[in-house]
Amino acid sequence: QVQLVESGGGLVQAGGSLRLSCAASGRTFSTYALAWFRQAPGTEREFVAVGWSAGNLYYADSVKGRFTISRDNAKNTVYLQMNTLKPEDTAVYYCAASKAGWRADTRIGSYDYWGQGTQVTVSS
């Protein structure tokens, strides 16, 4: 089993940056697909970014060019670097891990493990 813990959220002004971290504990990590999702109040959880073990990356259109997902397998940690933040980025951000590896996609059902979330608030 894998436990994921997010950190790095906070309050930032529009145009600013934050770096989220997700530390994993448990078994196996390097072969997992790792992703970030977010959920704003009154909305469904939505996909943000995913990184597969082979190095492939994919982003939601809303964050493409601003966010970067990366992973440090030696530290069992996945990151989300968020630049040029906008108020509409305000949400609780969750990291997720999929044992399915390359079969994981942007759907919530692809992921086996979830963190508790970290709040990101972007002010105007």
C-alpha positions in Angstrom: 0.0 0.0 0.0 1.0 3.6 -0.7 0.3 6.6 1.4 0.6 10.1 -0.2 0.9 13.4 1.6 0.7 16.7 -0.2 2.4 19.9 1.0 3.3 23.3 -0.3 -0.1 24.8 -0.7 -0.9 28.3 0.5 -2.0 31.8 -0.5 -0.4 33.5 -3.4 -1.2 36.5 -5.5 -2.1 36.1 -9.2 1.0 35.8 -11.3 2.9 34.1 -8.5 4.2 30.6 -8.1 3.9 27.7 -5.8 5.6 24.3 -5.7 3.5 21.4 -4.4 5.1 18.3 -3.2 3.7 14.9 -2.7 5.7 12.4 -0.6 4.9 8.8 -0.9 5.5 6.0 1.6 5.0 2.3 1.1 5.9 0.0 -1.6 6.9 0.7 -5.2 6.9 4.1 -6.7 9.1 4.3 -9.8 6.8 2.3 -12.0 3.6 4.2 -11.0 1.9 6.8 -13.0 1.7 9.9 -10.8 -0.9 12.7 -11.2 -2.3 15.8 -9.8 -6.0 16.6 -9.6 -7.8 19.6 -8.2 -11.2 20.4 -6.9 -12.7 23.8 -6.4 -15.8 24.3 -4.2 -19.0 23.1 -5.8 -17.1 21.4 -8.7 -16.1 17.9 -9.5 -12.5 16.8 -9.1 -10.6 17.5 -12.3 -7.4 16.4 -13.9 -4.4 18.7 -13.9 -1.3 16.7 -14.9 0.2 13.2 -15.1 3.7 11.9 -15.4 4.3 8.3 -16.5 7.4 6.3 -15.4 8.8 6.5 -18.9 8.9 10.2 -18.7 5.8 11.1 -20.7 3.9 14.1 -19.4 0.4 15.3 -20.1 -1.4 18.4 -18.9 -4.9 19.8 -18.9 -5.3 22.6 -21.3 -6.0 25.0 -18.5 -2.6 24.6 -17.0 -0.4 23.8 -20.1 2.6 26.1 -20.3 2.3 27.2 -16.7 2.5 24.0 -14.6 5.2 21.3 -14.6 4.9 17.9 -13.1 8.1 16.2 -12.1 9.2 13.3 -10.0 12.1 12.3 -7.9 12.0 8.5 -7.5 14.9 8.4 -5.1 12.9 10.6 -2.7 9.6 9.0 -3.6 8.2 12.4 -4.3 6.2 14.0 -7.1 6.1 17.8 -7.6 3.8 20.3 -9.3 5.5 23.5 -10.1 2.8 26.1 -10.7 3.8 29.4 -12.3 1.7 32.4 -13.4 -1.0 31.4 -11.1 -4.5 32.6 -11.8 -7.5 33.0 -9.4 -9.2 30.2 -11.3 -6.4 27.9 -10.1 -7.8 28.1 -6.6 -8.7 24.6 -5.4 -7.7 21.8 -3.2 -4.9 19.9 -5.0 -4.6 16.2 -4.7 -1.8 13.9 -5.8 -2.6 10.4 -7.0 -0.7 7.3 -7.9 -1.7 4.5 -10.3 -0.4 1.0 -10.2 -1.6 0.7 -13.8 1.5 2.6 -15.0 1.2 3.5 -18.7 -2.5 2.5 -18.6 -3.4 5.3 -16.3 -5.1 8.3 -17.9 -6.8 11.5 -16.8 -9.7 9.7 -15.1 -10.1 9.5 -11.4 -10.8 5.8 -11.7 -7.3 5.2 -13.0 -5.8 5.9 -9.7 -5.4 3.7 -6.7 -3.9 6.0 -4.1 -4.8 9.6 -3.1 -3.4 12.2 -0.8 -5.5 14.3 1.5 -5.1 17.4 -0.5 -3.5 20.8 0.0 -5.3 24.1 -0.4 -4.1 26.5 -3.1 -5.6 30.0 -3.0 -4.8 32.6 -5.7 -5.9 36.1 -5.0 -6.5 38.8 -7.5 
